Amino acid sequence: MRIRSLRTGAIIAGRVRIASSLPALLRGLIGEPRLRPGDALWLDRCNGIHTFGMRYAIAVVTLRKDGTVLAIHHKVAPSRVIGPVRGGAITVEMLPETLDSGDIRIGDRLALETSP
């Protein structure tokens, strides 16, 4: 899977793992290998995260169900909480450099696509 910006057409993340089960949502990136540039974790039905147990900063993007960007957090340090965002339904976690290379803005729409 990959994430594409519908505004620019750019691929934001070329390797995306989807977490949709309750155990996967609760675990998130905890205990997983460190993300690489171009990696992302798509948390379905998730509107708020924490970084307790993380050893590196991540970028966090909150989306509406239709993929519209509602909130962007560029560098969330370990042991922090990003609370719920009104209307949020999806949270995407990635490295700050992956976010920065994607030119994502509030109001953009992101799409989850099957990789070729």
N, C-alpha and C positions, 0 to 999 in steps of 0.2 A: 504494500500500500504506500501511497505518497500523498502529500498535501500540496495543493495548487492554489495560488491566489487567483481569483476570478477577475480581479481588477487588472493585474499586470500579466497574467498568464504564467508567471514564474513558478517553478517548483520550489516550495519552501523547505520541505523535508522529503527526501527520497526514500527513506527507510522508516516506516511508521509501524509501531506495534499498537494494537488496539486492546484496551482493557474495558471489558463490559460486564464481567461477572463480579459479584460482590467481593470475593477474595482478591481478584486482580485489582479492583478499584481501591480496596483498603491497602494493598501492598504498594501499588504505584511503582516507583523506581527504587524503593527500599530493597536492598539486597541484590539488586540487579547490577550487571557490569556498567561502568561509567558510560554515559551517552557519548557518541562520536558526533562530530560535525555532520549535519544532514540527517541525524536521527531525531525521532520524536515519539512521545507516548501520547496517544489519543485516549482520553478518559471519557467514555460515553456515560451520559446521565450523571455528570459530576459538575458541581458548582462550588468549588472551594477546595483548597488543598493545604497540606502542611509539608514542611521539609525537615521534620524531626527525623534523625537517623541518616540524613543525607550528609555526604562529605564534600560536596561542591555546590556552587550556585547554579540555579537553573532559571530559564525564562518561562513565564507562564502566560498563556493567552486563554481568555474565557470567551466562548462563543454561544450564540443563541442556537436553537435547534437547527435553523436553516444555514448555519455557518457564518453568520454575521459576527464580526469581532466587536465585543463589548468592552473588554478591558485587556490591557497589555502591561505586564510586569517584566521589565527587562533583565533584572538581576536579583533573584530571590535567594538570599543567603540561607545556609542550613539553620534549622531550628526556628523557622518563621511560619506564620499562618497567613494564607490569602483567603479571606472570608468570602462568602457567597456574593455574587453579583446579580442584581435584579435582572431576571430574564435569562440568566445563564443556564445552559444545559450540557455543555461540553467544555472540558478543560484540556488544553494541549501543553505538554511540558517538553522543553528542548533546551539545548545549550544557548546561552546568550548570543554567541556568535552565529548560530543558525538563525535565530530571530533577526538579528541585526542585518544579516545578508539578504533577508527576504522582503524588506521595505513594507512591512505590515502596518496598517493604520486602523484606528477605530473606524468602524463602518464598512471596512472591506469584507468580502465574503471569501471564506476558505472552503475548499472542497476536498473531501477524502476520495481518492481515486485508486483504482487497481493499477499497479505498476505494469509497464509493458514487458 
